[in-house]
Each structure stands twice: as structure tokens, then as C-alpha cells.
Amino acid sequence: MGDFRMPSLGADMTEGTLLEWLVHPGDVVHRGDIIAVVDTSKSAIDVEVFEEGRVVELLVQPGTTVPVGAPLARLDGVGVATDEGGRGPQPEATPKPKPKPKPKPEETLTPAPSPVPPAKEAARRAPAAQQHRDGSHIAASPFARRRAQELGVDLSTVVGHGGVISVADVEAAAGSGPSEAPPESVPPAQPPSAPAASDHAAAMRQAIGALMARSKREIPHYYLQTTIDMSAALDWLSGLNAERTVAERVLPAALLLKAVAVSARGMPDMNGFFVDGNFRPQDHVHVGVAVSLRGGGLIAPALHDADLASLDDLMPRMKDLVQRARSGRLRSSEMSDPTLTVTNLGEQGAELVHGVIYPPQVSLVGFGRIVERPIAVQGMLAVRPLLVATLAADHRVSDGHRGGLFLAAIDAALQSPENLQGGTS
């Protein structure tokens, strides 16, 4: 018998709030299943398991905030959850989640017994952006939010039991079950984990600030930059997209991500983790994509095996990842294992960005806005679309020589964009 524990979903995470169980005692779970939803200071995350087993006991009720590594449930037939089979170490070397759900009407030990959605259905839950009339954040499980949309229920009028609105509370409010909700005049119970929207934004900013301060304090950064002529890349993209619909077009951002991923594959000292005084290079390239959230703040989930994906695969995956990051529907595996990060501020108008490394990673690549500028080409003055690419890297692992080679590899990849089109097996 082993424990399913609160996973570490980033180096800045010290605790999380359990929002929803997607399993009951007795359910059999399988590798990759989503069994719970956890709220961090940045987003609600679908938590996966990476072992086989049966749920014996649920130890924590929805709405409870617990530290990273604390037991959440007991599982039979598996050991303590470990790293996700080759996807890289947890940033703080904390154990990782386990097993999946099957709908069963058995009683749980928590106050959230509702129809258990299959894992695929859970991944399509509605975004959590609603508030009470007084402006405070509504504490409702993502599945309850989707059910409320289906039934036309205003969540601001529903009172949750145990601090978090469940599907049962929504259905009761809709009249499809016995209503136990107190009169509307009674203010909804607000757990400590569900602050007002402004407080949540402040908590996120505080968490980001603490992590970046730690990064600058502990990691000896060095910075490099280079200017890349994007003429070949943009001309090639224009030809590629000429016969495509708007939805099928590949954007420069996808080409830049692929160029970084392919280059990182050949530069292991830029792709890995520095943990417990040692560098651990990674064989796979999971590129963290820096995404600005609508309510403020930043999150950098991973595009797994970006070096092996074709551009036609990478583009929709990138769009999907950004949309899910902004609507709070990321998976735990996407938060725990980026091997390096790319930040692209071109759309925000910035021409140059020097980033801060996200520990325990050892490098971060930044891209600014593509700008037409005059340059000398073979002794002649020409106007070309130019892009400034920057690198922040860890001096404990690499040096300026290696960093310069990495930026040169990215530049070379973008001069032959047709080589980036296909996937690699």
C-alpha cells in the first residue's frame, strides 16, 4: 500500500489546495489518469497518476490546503508515487501523483460525491473565472462549473458544503436534487484557499517574485544575445501558409520554439536540471512556454518532446497549451517537467528580453519583436526583418563559449526553416 501525495507543480509551490476528487474508494486507476484537481497560487491543475492501483482511502477533503508531499490518499497495489517515468525530476525532488477514476456510486470519505467524469471529459472542463457579487472568488470544482453551465445555474447563488461548491450543490440548486442550500441572503462559506480575485493575483505575484529572487540569488546567471536575420524563415513560412486556411497556418512563434528545441537536443548542458549540487542533463526536450495570464502573472507549462514534433503538430499543441493555461486546465505533467524555457515578448512589442532562469532549469531563451532594420549584407545596405534572441544560462553548468554556440545553432536552424518542418523519430 502506498500514498498518493500532494505533488510539486513548480519550484515556487510549497502547498496546494485540493479542489476536487475525480475518484472514489474502490476505483481502479491507471498511469496517466487524472484523479484530482489541485489549486496552486497560479492555476487549477489536473493531477495525474503514474502507477496502477486501487483507491483505498481519501485522506483529504476538497477545500483543504496541504503542503507539498503530504499524503492525499492511500492506494493499494502500488508504491509511493515517483517521477513520471523519464519526464525529468520534480523541481524540489518531491514525489509525484498516482492512479485514475472509474465512475462508481460508492461513498467517499469526503463531501464531494458526484458523478465522476472520465479523465478525457475532465480535461475539457469549463474555465474558472466567475466571482460572487461582492467580487470574491467562487470556490467551485471545475466539473461543478461545467455542470452549472449545462444547467444554466449562476454559481454566485450557490452555497457549497465543506467550502467548495460540488456538482451535488449545483444540481440541488437547479432543482434536480434535494436542495439543502441556505437562503440566498446567507453569505457563501469561503475557505481560506479561496481569496478574492485581487488577493489571488497578489499571492501569485508574491510567489513569482519569491522564485525569481531565489533564482537570481542562487544561480550565477550569464547573459548573451544575438541578432537573427529572419528573411529566410518568414519567406518560407509565407510559402507554407499560402494555400492554408487561417486556422491551419503556422506562426513564427512555433518555428522559434522548434528551432530552440532542436538546438537544445545537441546542447545537453542547456537542457536539464541542477539539483542538490549536481547537473542532470535530460535526453528529452520539454520546452516550457512562458504564458502571461489574463488576470496577471506568468506560468510556463511544457510542450513535451518539442524537438520530435512536426510544425503541423507543434502549432496546434502550442495554441492548446496557451488556451488551457489561461483557463486553468493544465495537467500536472505539464507543470513539473519543462527542461528549459522560452519566453517570447514579440507580441507585447518588446524588442529585447533578458529573462531569469526558472529553477531547477539551467537556461532560458528570450525572443523579442521582429523589426525591419537596415543592415549591411555583402557590403551593401539592405533592410531585413531582424530578431534579437537572448540567452540566460547557469554558469555552474556552462559558459559563454557554450552559450554562444547554442545561440548560433538556433540562428542556423532558422536559416534553413524547411529542415524544421518534419518530426523526428
C-alpha positions in Angstrom: 0.0 0.0 0.0 1.3 3.4 -0.9 0.4 7.1 -0.5 -0.7 9.5 -3.3 0.8 12.8 -2.2 0.4 16.4 -3.0 2.7 16.8 -6.0 5.2 19.6 -6.6 3.9 21.6 -9.6 6.8 24.0 -9.9 9.8 25.2 -7.9 7.7 28.0 -6.4 5.0 25.7 -5.0 5.1 24.9 -1.3 1.4 24.0 -0.8 -1.7 23.3 -2.8 -5.5 23.3 -2.2 -7.4 20.1 -3.2 -10.4 21.4 -5.2 -11.9 18.1 -6.3 -11.6 14.3 -6.2 -12.3 12.5 -9.5 -12.2 9.1 -7.9 -13.9 7.1 -5.1 -12.6 4.5 -2.8 -12.5 1.2 -4.7 -11.8 2.8 -8.1 -9.0 1.3 -10.1 -6.6 3.9 -11.5 -4.1 3.7 -14.4 -1.0 5.5 -15.5 -1.8 9.0 -16.9 -5.3 9.2 -15.4 -6.5 12.5 -13.8 -7.7 11.7 -10.3 -7.8 15.1 -8.6 -7.8 18.9 -9.2 -5.4 21.0 -7.2 -5.2 24.8 -7.0 -1.8 26.4 -6.7 -1.0 30.1 -6.4 -1.1 30.3 -10.2 -3.8 28.0 -11.5 -6.0 25.0 -11.0 -4.1 21.9 -12.2 -5.4 18.4 -13.2 -3.3 16.0 -11.3 -2.3 12.7 -13.0 -1.0 9.4 -11.6 1.8 7.4 -13.0 1.2 3.9 -11.4 -1.5 1.3 -11.4 -3.6 0.6 -8.3 -6.8 0.8 -6.4 -8.0 3.7 -4.3 -8.3 2.6 -0.7 -9.0 5.8 1.2 -9.3 9.5 0.5 -7.4 11.4 3.3 -8.1 15.0 2.5 -11.4 16.8 1.8 -11.9 19.2 -1.0 -11.1 22.8 0.1 -8.2 21.7 2.3 -4.8 23.3 1.8 -1.8 20.9 2.5 1.9 21.2 1.9 3.7 19.6 -1.0 4.5 15.9 -0.2 1.6 15.5 2.3 -0.5 12.3 1.8 -3.8 12.9 0.0 -5.0 9.3 -0.5 -4.0 5.7 0.1 -3.6 3.3 -2.9 -3.3 -0.5 -2.9 -1.1 -2.4 -5.2 1.4 0.5 -5.8 4.3 2.0 -4.0 4.8 5.7 -3.2 4.3 7.8 -6.4 7.5 8.5 -8.2 8.7 10.6 -11.1 6.8 10.4 -14.3 8.9 7.7 -16.0 11.6 9.7 -17.7 9.9 13.1 -17.9 12.5 14.6 -15.6 12.8 15.1 -11.8 10.3 17.1 -9.7 11.8 20.6 -9.2 12.0 20.0 -5.5 12.5 16.3 -5.6 9.1 15.6 -4.2 7.1 12.5 -5.1 4.6 12.6 -7.9 0.9 11.5 -8.2 -0.6 8.2 -8.9 -3.8 6.4 -10.5 -7.3 7.0 -12.3 -11.1 7.0 -12.0 -14.0 4.9 -13.0 -17.5 6.0 -12.2 -18.8 4.2 -9.1 -21.6 5.2 -6.7 -19.7 4.1 -3.6 -19.4 6.6 -0.8 -16.3 8.6 -0.3 -14.9 9.9 2.9 -15.3 13.5 1.6 -18.3 15.7 1.0 -17.9 15.7 -2.8 -19.6 12.5 -4.1 -20.8 13.4 -7.5 -20.9 11.6 -10.8 -17.2 11.0 -11.6 -16.3 12.3 -15.1 -13.9 10.2 -17.2 -10.4 11.5 -17.5 -10.9 12.8 -21.0 -14.1 14.6 -20.0 -12.4 16.2 -17.0 -9.7 17.7 -19.3 -12.4 19.7 -21.1 -13.9 21.4 -18.0 -15.0 25.0 -18.2 -12.6 27.8 -17.1 -12.9 29.1 -13.6 -13.4 32.8 -13.9 -16.6 33.5 -12.0 -17.0 35.7 -8.9 -19.6 36.3 -6.2 -21.5 39.6 -6.5 -19.2 41.1 -3.8 -16.2 40.4 -6.1 -14.8 37.5 -4.2 -13.6 34.3 -6.0 -16.1 31.4 -6.2 -14.7 28.2 -4.7 -16.1 25.6 -7.1 -14.7 22.4 -8.6 -14.1 22.7 -12.4 -16.6 19.9 -13.0 -19.2 21.7 -11.0 -18.6 24.8 -13.1 -19.2 22.8 -16.3 -22.3 21.3 -14.8 -23.5 24.8 -13.8 -23.1 25.9 -17.4 -25.1 22.9 -18.7 -28.0 23.5 -16.2 -27.9 27.3 -16.5 -27.1 27.8 -12.8 -25.5 31.0 -11.6 -22.7 29.9 -9.3 -22.8 33.1 -7.4 -26.2 32.0 -5.9 -25.0 28.5 -4.9 -23.6 27.7 -1.5 -21.0 24.9 -1.2 -20.8 22.5 1.6 -17.4 22.0 3.0 -16.2 25.3 1.5 -16.2 24.2 -2.2 -19.2 24.0 -4.5 -19.6 20.5 -5.8 -21.7 19.0 -8.6 -24.3 17.9 -6.0 -24.7 21.5 -4.8 -25.2 22.7 -8.4 -27.8 20.0 -9.1 -29.6 20.8 -5.9 -29.7 24.5 -6.8 -31.1 23.6 -10.3 -33.9 21.6 -8.7 -32.6 18.2 -9.9 -31.9 17.1 -6.4 -32.9 17.8 -2.8 -32.0 21.4 -2.1 -30.1 21.9 1.1 -28.7 25.3 0.3 -29.4 28.1 2.8 -31.3 31.2 1.7 -29.5 33.5 -0.8 -29.2 36.1 2.0 -26.7 33.9 3.8 -23.2 34.7 2.5 -21.4 31.7 1.0 -18.8 29.9 3.1 -15.3 31.0 1.9 -12.5 28.7 2.7 -9.1 30.2 3.4 -8.0 28.8 0.0 -10.5 30.9 -2.0 -9.4 34.6 -1.6 -10.8 37.4 -3.6 -9.6 37.8 -7.1 -7.3 40.7 -6.1 -5.8 38.6 -3.3 -5.2 35.7 -5.6 -3.4 37.9 -8.1 -1.3 39.3 -5.2 -0.5 35.8 -4.0 0.6 34.8 -7.5 2.8 37.8 -7.9 4.4 37.1 -4.5 5.1 33.5 -5.4 6.7 34.6 -8.7 8.7 37.3 -7.0 10.0 34.9 -4.4 11.0 32.3 -7.0 12.8 34.9 -9.2 14.6 36.3 -6.2 15.8 32.9 -5.3 16.9 32.3 -8.9 18.9 35.4 -9.0 20.3 34.8 -5.5 21.3 31.2 -6.1 22.0 30.8 -9.8 25.1 32.6 -11.3 23.5 33.9 -14.4 25.3 34.9 -17.6 23.6 36.6 -20.5 24.2 36.6 -24.2 22.3 38.0 -27.2 22.5 37.8 -31.0 20.6 39.3 -33.9 19.0 36.9 -36.3 18.0 37.7 -39.9 14.5 36.2 -40.2 14.2 36.8 -44.0 14.6 33.1 -44.9 12.3 31.9 -42.1 9.5 34.4 -42.9 9.7 33.8 -46.7 9.5 30.1 -46.1 6.5 30.4 -43.7 4.8 32.7 -46.2 5.0 30.0 -48.9 4.0 27.2 -46.5 0.9 29.2 -45.4 -0.1 30.4 -48.8 -2.5 27.6 -49.5 -3.7 27.1 -46.0 -6.7 28.4 -44.1 -6.2 30.8 -41.2 -6.7 28.0 -38.7 -4.1 25.8 -40.3 -1.3 28.4 -40.6 2.0 28.1 -38.8 3.0 31.2 -36.9 6.7 32.3 -36.4 6.3 31.5 -32.6 6.1 27.8 -33.4 9.1 28.0 -35.7 11.1 29.7 -33.0 10.1 27.0 -30.4 11.1 24.2 -32.8 14.5 25.9 -33.5 15.2 26.1 -29.8 14.1 22.5 -29.1 16.2 21.1 -32.0 19.2 23.1 -30.9 18.9 22.1 -27.3 18.9 18.4 -28.3 22.5 18.9 -29.4 23.5 21.0 -26.4 22.8 18.9 -23.3 24.4 21.5 -21.0 21.4 23.8 -21.8 18.7 21.2 -21.3 18.3 19.7 -17.8 18.1 20.4 -14.1 20.6 21.5 -11.4 19.5 19.7 -8.2 21.4 19.0 -5.0 24.6 20.5 -6.3 24.6 18.3 -9.4 23.6 18.9 -13.0 21.2 16.3 -14.5 21.1 16.6 -18.3 17.9 15.3 -19.9 17.6 13.2 -23.0 14.1 14.6 -23.9 13.4 18.2 -24.7 10.3 19.6 -22.9 10.2 23.3 -23.7 8.5 25.5 -21.1 6.4 28.1 -22.9 6.1 31.3 -20.9 2.4 32.3 -20.9 1.0 35.6 -19.5 -2.2 35.1 -17.6 -5.3 37.3 -18.2 -5.6 38.2 -14.6 -1.9 38.9 -14.3 1.1 36.7 -13.6 3.1 34.2 -15.5 3.1 30.4 -16.0 5.4 28.2 -18.1 3.9 24.8 -18.8 5.8 22.3 -21.0 5.4 21.3 -24.6 6.7 17.7 -24.4 9.2 16.4 -26.8 9.1 19.6 -28.9 12.2 18.6 -30.8 10.5 15.5 -32.2 7.2 17.2 -33.3 6.5 18.5 -36.7 5.5 22.1 -37.1 2.0 21.0 -38.1 1.8 19.1 -34.8 3.6 21.7 -32.7 1.4 24.7 -33.8 -2.0 23.4 -32.5 -0.3 21.9 -29.4 1.1 25.3 -28.6 -2.2 27.1 -29.1 -4.0 24.5 -27.0 -1.4 24.8 -24.2 -1.7 28.6 -24.1 -5.5 28.4 -24.0 -5.6 25.8 -21.3 -3.0 27.7 -19.2 -5.2 30.8 -19.3 -8.4 28.9 -18.5 -6.8 26.9 -15.6 -6.9 23.4 -17.3 -3.3 22.3 -17.3 -2.1 18.8 -16.3 0.4 18.2 -13.6 2.9 16.7 -16.0 2.9 19.9 -18.0 3.9 21.9 -14.9 6.5 19.7 -13.3 9.0 18.8 -16.1 10.0 21.6 -18.5 13.7 21.1 -19.2 14.3 24.7 -20.4 12.0 27.7 -21.0 11.3 30.0 -24.0 9.8 33.5 -23.4 8.6 35.4 -26.5 7.6 39.0 -25.9 7.3 40.0 -29.6 3.5 40.2 -29.5 3.8 42.6 -26.5 6.0 44.9 -28.5 9.3 44.3 -26.7 12.3 44.2 -28.9 14.7 42.7 -26.3 14.1 40.5 -23.3 16.6 39.2 -20.8 14.9 36.5 -18.7 15.5 34.9 -15.3 16.1 31.2 -15.2 13.3 29.1 -13.8 15.0 26.7 -11.2 16.0 23.9 -11.3 16.4 24.6 -15.1 19.7 25.9 -16.3 18.7 28.1 -19.3 16.1 30.4 -20.7 15.8 31.7 -24.3 14.1 35.0 -25.0 12.8 36.4 -28.2 11.7 40.0 -28.9 9.7 41.6 -31.8 10.7 41.0 -35.4 11.6 44.5 -36.7 12.7 45.7 -40.1 16.1 47.4 -39.9 18.9 48.4 -42.2 21.9 46.1 -42.1 25.0 45.5 -44.3 24.7 42.4 -46.5 27.7 41.5 -48.5 28.9 45.1 -48.5 25.5 46.5 -49.5 22.9 48.2 -47.4 19.7 46.3 -47.1 16.5 46.3 -45.0 15.8 43.0 -43.4 13.4 41.6 -40.7 15.6 41.2 -37.6 15.0 39.4 -34.4 17.0 39.7 -31.2 17.5 36.4 -29.4 18.9 36.2 -25.9 20.1 33.5 -23.6 20.2 33.4 -19.8 22.3 30.4 -18.6 23.7 28.9 -15.5 27.5 29.4 -15.1 27.7 26.3 -12.9 26.8 24.2 -15.9 28.0 26.1 -19.0 30.0 29.2 -20.0 29.8 31.9 -22.6 31.5 29.8 -25.2 28.9 27.1 -25.0 26.1 29.6 -24.7 27.3 31.3 -27.9 27.3 28.0 -29.7 23.7 27.5 -28.6 22.6 30.8 -30.0 24.5 30.2 -33.2 22.7 26.8 -33.5 19.3 28.5 -33.2 20.3 31.1 -35.8 21.5 28.3 -38.2 18.3 26.4 -37.7 16.2 29.4 -38.7 18.2 30.0 -41.8 17.1 26.5 -43.0 13.5 26.5 -41.9 12.5 23.7 -44.2 14.6 21.3 -42.0 12.3 22.2 -39.1 9.1 21.2 -40.8 9.0 17.5 -40.2 9.1 15.5 -37.0 12.0 13.3 -35.9 11.6 9.7 -34.7 
